[in-house]
Amino acid sequence: QRAPVPPGPSGLPIIGNLFDMPTSQEWKVFSWWGEKWGGIVSVNLLGQTIVIINSLKSAMDLLDGKSSIYSDRPVLVMGGEMVGWKKTLALTPYGDRFRSYRRMMHQFMGTRAAVERYYPVEELETHRFLRRLLRKPEDFAEHIRHTTGAIVLQLAYGYKIQEHDDPFVTNADTATDQFSRSTEPGAFLVDVFPILRFVPQWLPGAGWKRTAAQWAANLDKMGDEPFEWVKKEKARTHFVAASSSSDLVPIEKLSAQETFNVKWTAASLYSGGADTTVSAIHSFFLAMALHPEIQKKAQEELDAVVGSERLPSFSDRDNLPYVDALVKEILRWNPVTPTGVPHRVIQDDIHDGYLIPRGSIILVNIWKLLHDEDIYKDPMTFDPARFMDSDTRSAERDPHTISFGFGRRICPGLNLADASIFIACARTLAVFDVSKVVENGVVIEPLNDYTSGTISHPKPFKCFIKPRSEKAVALISAVDSFDD
Ligand code: HEM
């Protein structure tokens, strides 16, 4: 006798739970389902089982404990197959190519020691970020994006981006925006009826096929152009260096298969790393505007440890426990990927008496795990101190163990992301005060509100960013200039 699938809202014949699925901020509805039906909930969309995990234990039991069967990705017909995003790691099916990409990623940035090689780039680009902030503080969101793109492209290809309208950044931003649009659930009928893939492009109503072809061309541009640039410049990037076991192998000596894998692993760095890090640093500015007392505490620590004669650097991190805790709270408070990236199970599994049928899509409600009262006290409160031992309580669980996903698909950029967020927070707070904007004598309260989608961002908000002192201005200005 077959075990039942996990409980969940009862659906309608054929379409199942189509109308139960939330269309925005899905993590909230998923959390509510979790309270009603337990840590593992299932829904059915036109015959496709989706399992939603709301408990840390279940996420670890399934995705870590049974990772050999829970590490595939769902097939997304429009985004993955037709536009071609399955060439990048995030949508590559579990198998040999996946392993090759992951091996390269691991050598490149898999450990803290590997990422230490990039500290000089992180520090310099963050210093330039401060200078842009000084010049045009109101454009802080744009500066965050620019800096993150600059770091990833420099590390992946050894390429230094132009201050304005860089072609590789423009390509990558266009393509990643099209990634979100092409993988949005329900946006394209072909994801529901894959047969539509074979409809000829000239047929009336098949305009989406031309869109797919155009987006596929943009994606290829994003993968090809920086790679060709590396070949032309004969630049020996960190990435290509790390891609072969025997150290530096020039690109032109790689086989066709290796070339494909290196090219698309490099492209996966931008697509996986830019928008995510942007969201976290953007959240940091929102948190600072909303919580001046926490900002002050972090600044007091920075002043005591670093002083005002220099900027903080990675070597200070061990002596900055509060700033370190601040990074953790940023990752927990409004997670970058609230419902993670979907996994797919490749064979039937029985878990806690429930059947998880082969092919089910597994979503981990990362938001819920990071706001679970059994793990985090007063989870809705922004409080970095929760990550520090005190006389009365011990530090709460490090959110790095949740925010970056689970099992064999865990984010390979964890250490790099952590470094980028730390240095952005520490350097910004050392020299700037972030506060609410006052317009005509009225304080504008920034909203703690986030966009939906795989990568969630703070909705646009204003904040006032001003240097802390004349000395701070001098420190910020002591970096090589760029023309703008
Ligand atoms: C705050 C920043 C970041 C967060 C919160 C984050 C989070 C995540 C999560 C939740 C996943 C899915 C894990 C799973 O399937 O269980 C993921 C996958 C991935 N991340 Fe990140 N990430 C961040 C930064 C980065 C950076 C900096 C890079 C690269 C430079 C990166 C590259 C990737 C890639 C390539 C994947 C796909 C892995 C695979 O499918 O095997 N991420 N990330």
Boltz pocket constraint, residues with backbone or C-beta under 6 A from the ligand:
constraints:
  - pocket:
      binder: B
      contacts: [[A, 89], [A, 90], [A, 91], [A, 92], [A, 152], [A, 268], [A, 269], [A, 270], [A, 272], [A, 273], [A, 274], [A, 276], [A, 277], [A, 280], [A, 336], [A, 337], [A, 340], [A, 341], [A, 342], [A, 343], [A, 402], [A, 403], [A, 404], [A, 405], [A, 406], [A, 407], [A, 408], [A, 409], [A, 410], [A, 411], [A, 412], [A, 413], [A, 414], [A, 416], [A, 417]]
      max_distance: 6.0
